[in-house]
């Protein structure tokens, strides 16, 4: 998560955006590699093992977030107890996953960017008109193609990779990139997304992770500590905890020392 990585990601974003903006037919050519014109379908989407691999990829990604999610829920229920995981890691993982694979993807772009998926455009036996990545005026009504939520979720594994010991970090980054690329390739093979959908999903996710890591771990003015996160959550959850004890019995006691 250094500046070189950020510059490379922004450069790739610029190159992909410009090239596929000027020559949008490249998206169609790449998608056609997975399309069977005789069967008029994307054959891999009918393959049970490929479907299982797609689901398993999402299970793997969410498995990395599950310990942080459980720790947050337990802390909100029992603020008198310390966090079960690193506070900074919990905030970093949950915030980046929510922002990249949730808010930006599903609540922002996929809701208002009407790009149809490959499987429904006329070039692949569908009935909607293809539009390039930069054009939000497509005829898709909901759950549209740009950009890929599953691609963003798969590439989000770069976030837990950023937290492994430095000696193992390059290998973890490489594994996360391969995992994201293979998962994104499956989405293309199923006719669910164009190349620009998954590529930009990965780049957006990386940029979100880069800035979140800098805010939480690197920049002195915004850097957090595990103790500060724990204390903040204790203050947040303590009133409800005391009320719950008064309603259902038990000693309330003073607020935990922060």
C-alpha positions as CSV (number, residue, x, y, z in Angstrom):
1,X,0.0,0.0,0.0
2,X,2.7,2.5,-1.0
3,X,2.5,5.4,-3.4
4,X,4.0,3.3,-6.3
5,X,1.0,1.0,-6.0
6,X,-1.4,3.9,-6.1
7,X,0.3,5.5,-9.1
8,X,0.2,2.1,-11.0
9,X,-3.5,1.7,-10.2
10,X,-4.4,5.2,-11.3
11,X,-2.3,4.8,-14.5
12,X,-4.1,1.5,-15.3
13,X,-7.4,3.2,-14.6
14,X,-6.5,6.0,-17.1
15,X,-5.3,3.6,-19.8
16,X,-8.2,1.2,-19.6
17,X,-10.7,4.1,-19.4
18,X,-9.3,5.9,-22.4
19,X,-8.7,2.8,-24.6
20,X,-12.0,1.2,-24.0
21,X,-13.7,4.6,-24.2
22,X,-12.3,5.2,-27.7
23,X,-12.7,1.6,-28.8
24,X,-15.7,0.2,-26.9
25,X,-15.9,-2.7,-29.3
26,X,-13.0,-4.2,-27.4
27,X,-15.4,-5.1,-24.6
28,X,-17.6,-6.9,-27.1
29,X,-14.6,-8.8,-28.6
30,X,-13.4,-10.0,-25.2
31,X,-16.9,-11.0,-24.2
32,X,-17.3,-12.9,-27.4
33,X,-14.5,-15.2,-26.4
34,X,-16.9,-16.9,-23.9
35,X,-20.0,-16.8,-26.2
36,X,-21.2,-19.8,-28.3
37,X,-23.0,-18.4,-31.4
38,X,-24.5,-21.7,-32.3
39,X,-26.0,-22.3,-28.9
40,X,-26.6,-18.5,-28.6
41,X,-25.5,-18.5,-24.9
42,X,-22.5,-18.3,-22.6
43,X,-22.0,-22.1,-22.0
44,X,-20.0,-21.7,-18.8
45,X,-23.0,-20.2,-17.0
46,X,-24.7,-23.6,-17.3
47,X,-21.8,-25.5,-15.7
48,X,-22.5,-26.5,-12.2
49,X,-18.8,-26.6,-11.1
50,X,-18.3,-23.1,-12.4
51,X,-21.3,-21.9,-10.6
52,X,-20.0,-23.5,-7.4
53,X,-16.7,-21.8,-7.9
54,X,-18.4,-18.4,-8.2
55,X,-20.3,-18.9,-5.0
56,X,-17.2,-20.3,-3.2
57,X,-15.3,-17.2,-4.2
58,X,-17.8,-15.0,-2.4
59,X,-17.7,-17.3,0.7
60,X,-13.9,-17.0,0.8
61,X,-14.0,-13.2,0.6
62,X,-16.7,-12.9,3.3
63,X,-14.8,-15.4,5.5
64,X,-12.0,-12.8,5.8
65,X,-14.5,-10.2,7.1
66,X,-16.5,-12.6,9.4
67,X,-14.2,-12.4,12.4
68,X,-14.3,-8.6,12.4
69,X,-18.1,-8.6,12.0
70,X,-18.5,-11.0,14.9
71,X,-16.1,-9.0,17.0
72,X,-18.1,-5.8,16.3
73,X,-21.5,-7.4,17.2
74,X,-20.1,-8.9,20.4
75,X,-18.6,-5.5,21.4
76,X,-21.9,-3.7,20.9
77,X,-23.7,-6.3,23.0
78,X,-21.0,-6.5,25.7
79,X,-19.1,-3.2,25.7
80,X,-17.7,-4.1,29.1
81,X,-15.4,-6.6,27.4
82,X,-12.4,-5.8,25.2
83,X,-12.6,-6.3,21.5
84,X,-11.8,-9.8,20.3
85,X,-9.7,-8.5,17.4
86,X,-7.5,-5.5,16.6
87,X,-9.8,-2.5,16.5
88,X,-7.9,-0.9,13.6
89,X,-8.1,-4.0,11.6
90,X,-11.8,-4.4,12.3
91,X,-12.6,-0.8,11.2
92,X,-10.2,-1.1,8.1
93,X,-11.7,-4.4,6.9
94,X,-15.4,-3.6,7.5
95,X,-15.2,0.0,6.2
96,X,-13.4,-1.0,3.0
97,X,-15.7,-3.9,2.2
98,X,-18.8,-1.8,2.9
99,X,-17.6,1.1,0.8
100,X,-16.1,-0.7,-2.2
101,X,-18.4,-3.8,-2.6
102,X,-21.6,-2.2,-1.1
103,X,-22.1,1.5,-1.2
104,X,-20.1,2.4,-4.4
105,X,-21.1,-0.6,-6.3
106,X,-24.7,-1.4,-5.5
107,X,-26.1,1.8,-4.0
108,X,-24.3,4.2,-6.4
109,X,-23.2,2.9,-9.8
110,X,-25.3,-0.3,-10.3
111,X,-28.4,1.6,-9.3
112,X,-28.0,4.6,-11.6
113,X,-25.6,3.4,-14.3
114,X,-27.9,1.7,-16.8
115,X,-25.3,-0.4,-18.7
116,X,-26.8,-3.8,-19.8
117,X,-24.9,-7.0,-19.0
118,X,-23.3,-8.9,-21.9
119,X,-25.9,-11.7,-21.6
120,X,-28.8,-9.3,-22.5
121,X,-27.2,-7.2,-25.4
122,X,-28.2,-7.8,-29.0
123,X,-24.7,-8.9,-29.9
124,X,-25.1,-11.9,-27.7
125,X,-28.7,-12.9,-28.5
126,X,-30.3,-10.4,-26.1
127,X,-32.6,-7.5,-26.7
128,X,-30.8,-4.5,-25.3
129,X,-28.4,-2.1,-26.9
130,X,-24.7,-2.3,-25.9
131,X,-23.3,0.9,-24.4
132,X,-19.6,1.7,-23.5
133,X,-18.5,1.8,-19.9
134,X,-18.7,5.6,-19.7
135,X,-22.3,5.9,-20.8
136,X,-24.9,5.6,-18.0
137,X,-27.8,5.9,-20.4
138,X,-28.3,2.2,-21.1
139,X,-31.7,0.5,-21.0
140,X,-30.9,-1.7,-18.0
141,X,-33.5,-1.0,-15.3
142,X,-32.0,-2.6,-12.2
143,X,-28.9,-4.6,-11.1
144,X,-26.9,-3.4,-14.0
145,X,-23.5,-4.2,-15.3
146,X,-21.2,-1.3,-14.3
147,X,-19.3,-2.0,-12.2
148,X,-19.0,-5.5,-10.9
149,X,-20.0,-6.1,-7.3
150,X,-18.5,-9.6,-7.2
151,X,-15.4,-8.3,-8.8
152,X,-15.1,-5.6,-6.2
153,X,-15.7,-8.2,-3.4
154,X,-13.0,-10.5,-4.8
155,X,-10.4,-7.8,-5.2
156,X,-11.3,-6.6,-1.7
157,X,-9.1,-9.5,-0.4
158,X,-6.3,-7.0,-1.0
159,X,-7.4,-5.5,2.3
160,X,-6.7,-8.5,4.5
161,X,-3.5,-9.0,2.5
162,X,-2.4,-5.6,3.6
163,X,-2.5,-6.7,7.2
164,X,-0.3,-9.8,7.0
165,X,3.3,-9.6,8.3
166,X,5.6,-7.6,5.9
167,X,7.6,-10.6,4.9
168,X,4.5,-12.3,3.6
169,X,2.8,-9.3,2.2
170,X,4.0,-9.5,-1.4
171,X,2.8,-13.1,-1.6
172,X,-0.5,-12.1,-0.1
173,X,-1.0,-9.3,-2.5
174,X,-0.2,-11.6,-5.4
175,X,-2.7,-14.2,-4.2
176,X,-5.4,-11.5,-3.8
177,X,-4.8,-10.2,-7.3
178,X,-5.0,-13.7,-8.8
179,X,-8.1,-14.5,-6.7
180,X,-9.8,-11.3,-8.0
181,X,-8.8,-11.9,-11.6
182,X,-10.0,-15.5,-11.6
183,X,-13.3,-14.5,-10.0
184,X,-13.7,-11.6,-12.4
185,X,-12.9,-13.9,-15.3
186,X,-15.7,-16.2,-14.2
187,X,-18.1,-13.3,-14.2
188,X,-17.1,-12.5,-17.8
189,X,-17.4,-16.2,-18.8
190,X,-21.0,-16.3,-17.5
191,X,-21.9,-13.2,-19.5
192,X,-22.5,-11.2,-16.3
193,X,-19.9,-8.5,-16.9
194,X,-17.7,-6.9,-19.5
195,X,-14.0,-6.5,-19.0
196,X,-14.3,-2.9,-18.1
197,X,-16.8,-3.7,-15.4
198,X,-14.5,-6.1,-13.6
199,X,-11.3,-4.1,-14.3
200,X,-12.6,-0.8,-13.0
201,X,-14.2,-2.7,-10.0
202,X,-10.7,-3.9,-9.0
203,X,-9.1,-0.5,-9.5
204,X,-11.8,1.3,-7.5
205,X,-11.5,-1.2,-4.7
206,X,-7.7,-0.9,-4.6
207,X,-7.9,2.9,-4.4
208,X,-10.5,2.7,-1.6
209,X,-8.3,0.3,0.3
210,X,-5.2,2.4,-0.3
211,X,-6.7,5.6,1.2
212,X,-8.4,3.7,4.1
213,X,-5.0,2.1,5.0
214,X,-3.3,5.5,4.8
215,X,-6.0,7.1,7.0
216,X,-6.1,4.4,9.6
217,X,-2.4,3.2,9.7
218,X,-0.1,5.7,8.0
219,X,-1.0,9.4,8.2
220,X,-0.1,10.8,11.6
221,X,-3.1,13.2,11.8
222,X,-5.7,10.5,11.2
223,X,-3.9,7.4,12.4
224,X,-6.0,5.3,14.9
225,X,-5.0,3.0,17.7
226,X,-6.6,-0.2,18.8
227,X,-7.2,1.3,22.2
228,X,-9.0,4.3,20.8
229,X,-11.3,2.2,18.6
230,X,-12.1,0.0,21.6
231,X,-12.9,3.0,23.8
232,X,-15.0,4.7,21.2
233,X,-17.2,1.5,20.7
234,X,-17.5,1.2,24.5
235,X,-18.8,4.8,24.8
236,X,-21.2,4.1,21.9
237,X,-22.7,0.9,23.2
238,X,-22.6,1.6,27.0
239,X,-25.9,3.5,27.3
240,X,-27.9,0.7,25.6
241,X,-26.0,-1.9,27.7
242,X,-26.9,-0.2,31.0
243,X,-30.5,0.1,29.9
244,X,-30.6,-3.6,29.0
245,X,-29.3,-4.5,32.4
246,X,-31.8,-2.3,34.2
247,X,-34.7,-3.8,32.2
248,X,-33.7,-7.5,32.5
249,X,-31.8,-7.4,35.9
250,X,-28.2,-7.3,36.8
251,X,-25.7,-4.8,38.1
252,X,-25.2,-1.8,36.0
253,X,-22.2,-0.3,37.8
254,X,-20.3,2.7,36.5
255,X,-19.3,3.1,32.9
256,X,-16.1,1.2,32.0
257,X,-12.9,3.2,32.4
258,X,-12.0,4.7,29.0
